Amino acid sequence: MKRFENFKRTRDFFIGIDSDGCAFDTMELKHKECFIPNTIKFWNLQPVSRYARESAEFVNLYSKWRGINRFPAIILTLELLEKRYEVKRRNVKIPDINSLREWVREETKLGNITLKQKVEKIGDPILKTALEWSTTINAAVADMVKGVAPFPFVRESLDRAVPYADMMVVSATPFSALNMEWEEHDIAKYVQAIAGQEMGSKTEHLSRAASQKYAPGKMLMIGDAPGDLKAARKNNALFFPVLPGEEEKSWEIFYREALDKFLKGEYAGGYEKKLIEEFEKHLPEIPPWE
């Protein structure tokens, strides 16, 4: 098991790689089959299930918030839902989640372990619901998500990069799910460590593993969400975007072109800027129903 604590620098370059929706085609499956049904169930959204599904899909899959931690994501989903005209017309009361907002503001390691500790300490019913929701999602993912291979050109890219770069999984997914998926498809061997939500944010992952250890221009984050770009920038790392809906094309570009540019010191500047501009067009901030 390649835990984050064991990461050490061994090469001149560093590459951080997001997992869900970036290396693996699991985002749609996990959210549509595991997250959203349990969101509707645990937050009592059955009377507005259609709109709950639309809001959750927008936040988690089709907007600038794609890929964020599940706890801020459920807050955004419920806030969007509460504003919807269709929900107001049905007189459906969205749960008061102020205690969850407060916990998300205060806690840096947003995961089931820290949430369970908070529930045991204060016994708040909303936090208890959030913990049951999250725990059930993990069980659903473990039961449902099997045999989903990495995108084409992921394995080939890792194989080409491993002689030159220390690589690490940088994800908001729980470690157990990440470890299972990377081991199942025999690509864990390419990475030095796997960092999940228990070890903090993606920004913290990169900071603790790589910041100040690699020369400027020799750190790269590969991701499919704005949070990945933000984490890269906060750590002075370069960013390679995997475009939602065009993941295979993106990984082929990385394999055939971008990796070489990164290793040769030709990635920063106009080349990266063009890739990021295209990436940002794919993820809007305003929902289509507004």
N, C-alpha and C positions, 0 to 999 in steps of 0.2 A: 504494500500500500504506500503510495508516494505522497506522503503528507507534506504540507507546506513547510513545517518546521525543519525539514531535512534539506531544504534548497541550499545549494552552494554554487558559487561561480566557478566554472571550469573552462569557459571559452570566452572569446572576445566579444561575441554578440549575444543579445538576449531577445527572445520572442515570446510574448505572452499571447495566449490563444483563448478566446471565449469558446464555450462549448455548445449550449443549446441554440439552435438556429444559425450557428456560425460554423462549427466543425461538424455538427450532427443535424440532420433534418428532423428535429424532434419538437420544435416550437409549436407547430400547428397541432400535432398529436397531443402533446402534454396539456396545452391550454384548452383545446376544444373538447377533449375527452376526459381529462382529469381535473383541471383547475375549475373550469366554468360550471360543470354540473354540481360540484361541491360548493362553489360560491353561491349558486342559486339555493341550494339546500340549507347551508349553515347560516346564511344571512337572510333567510325567509323572503326570497325574491321571486317565489313562484308566480304571484299575480302579474309580475312584469318580466317574466323570464326572457321574452324576446329582446327587450331593451337592455336587460342585464347582460345578455350574451353580446349584444352589439357593443356595449360600453366596455366590457372586459376585453373583447377582441381588439377594439381600437387601442386601448391603453397598452396591452401586452404584445400586440403583433403589428399593428399598422400605424403607429404614431411615433413621435420623438421620444416617448417613454418606453418603447420596446426594450425588453431585456432588463428592466429595473427589478430590484428585489420585490418579492411577492407582497410584503407588508405595505410599503408605500403604494404598490400597485392596487391593492384592494381599497385603500383609502381613496385614490384617484378615481377608481371605478365607481365607488359608491357616491362620490361627489358629483361626477358627471351624471350619474343616474338620477340623483335627487333634483338636478336642474332640468331634467327633460319634461317637456310639456305633456307627453303621453303618460308619464308616471304621476304627475300632479293631477291630471284628469281622472285617474283611477283612485285617487286618494290613498295611495300606498305610502306608508311611512317607512322611510329608510332608517336603519338603525343609527342611533347616536354613538359615534365611535371616537369621542374625544379622548378617552383613555388610551386608545390605540394610537391616535395622533401623538399624544404626549410621549408614549413609550418610543415611538419611531424617532421623535426629535431627540430624545435623551440617549438612546442606545446606539452604539456604533456597530455592534455585531448582531445584526438582525436575523436571528434564526430561532429554531425551536428550543434550543438549550437555554438561551437567555430569556426567552419568553416564558418558558416553564418556570424558571427561577422567579420571575416577576409575579406570575400567577400564584405561586406558592407563598410569596411574600405578602401580597395585598388581596388576593382572591377576587379581583375585579371580574365581573361576568362577561364583559366584552372581550377582555384579554383571554379569558377562558375559552370563549367561542373562537377567537382567532387561533388559539393553540390547537383546538380540536379540528378546525378547518384545515390548518396547515399540516397537521399530523395525518389526517385522512388523505390529503392530496399526495403526500409522500407515499403512502401505502398504495394509492391508486396508480401512481407513476411506476412503482416497483412491479405492480401486477400487469400493467398495460404496456409499458414501453420496453419492448424486447425486439431484438433483431433489426433495429434501425441503424443502418450502417452510416459511416461518415460520408459526407458529400464526395463525389468524384474529385480527384486531385488533392484531397486532404492528406491521405496517406503518402502519396507521391511527394508532396511538398515537405512533409515532416522528414521523410527519408532523405531528401536533398539537403535540408537545412541542418540536420543533426550533427554533421561533422564540424560545423562552424558556430552554431548558436546553442546556448542553454535555453531550453524551452520549458514553459510552465502553463498549466491550465489556469486561467483567471476567470472565475465564474461566480454568479450569485446563486447558483444551484447548490443544494446540500452536497457535502463531500461524498456521502455514501452512494448517491445516484451517479455522480461524476465518475467515481472510481469504478463502479460497476460497468458503465458504458465504455470507458476507455480501455478497461481490461477485457471486456467481452469481445471487442473488435481488434485486440492486439496492437493498439497504438499507444498504450500507456508507456511502452518501452522507449518511446521517443522523448518523453518529457521528464524533467528532473523532479517535478512536484505537481500536485493538484491542489489548488486553493479553492475552497467553496465558501458559502455564506457564513459559516461558523467562524472564519478567520477575518471577518470584517468586509469592508467594501473592496471593489476592484482597485480603487485608488490606493487603498492601504496595502493590498496584495503587491502591487507594483512597487510601492515605496519601500516596503520591508524586504522584498526580494532583490530588487534591481537598482533602485535609486542610489546614486553615488558609487556604484560598483562597475558601471560600464561607461565608456567614453561617449561624448555627445555624438548623436547620429547612429549609435550602435544598439539602441533599444527600440523595439517595434511591438506594437499591440495590434492584434488582428481581432476585429469584432464586427458585429452586425447591428449595433445599437449606439445611440448618442452617448450613453453612459460609458461605453468603451472608449470613445473618442475623448470624453472628458477626463477619464482616468489616465489616458495616455498623455494628454496635455499637462495635467497637473504634475506629471513625473518627467516632463521634458522628453517624452518618447514620441517616436513617429507612429503613424496610424495607417493601417491598411483596412479599408472597409469591405466587408462582404455584403453585397446589396440584397436586401430582402426581396425574394422572388427571382433573383438572378444569382443564386449562390454558386451554382456549378460554373457559370461563366466567370464569376469573381475568383474562384479558386484556380481556375485554369490560367487566368491572368497572373495570379500570384506565382504559380508554378513556372510558367513560361517566361515571365518578364520581371515582375515586381521583386521577387526574391533576389535575383541577380543584381538589380539596381540597389537594393538595400545593402547587400554584401560588398558592392563596389563603391559605396558612398555616393550614389547617384539618385537616391530616392527623395531626399528632402527638396523642398522648393516647388517648382512648377508641376512636377509629376504627381507628388502627393496632393497638392492643392486641387488639381483637376479631379482626382479620384474622390476627394472629400466633397467637392461641390456636387458631383453626381449623387453621392450618398445622401446628402442632406435633402435633395429633391424627393427622395423616396419616402420620407417620414414627416408627415405634416403635424401641426400642433392643433389645428381646429378640426373637430369631428365632422364627418360629412352631413350629419343631421342638423348642424347649426347654420 
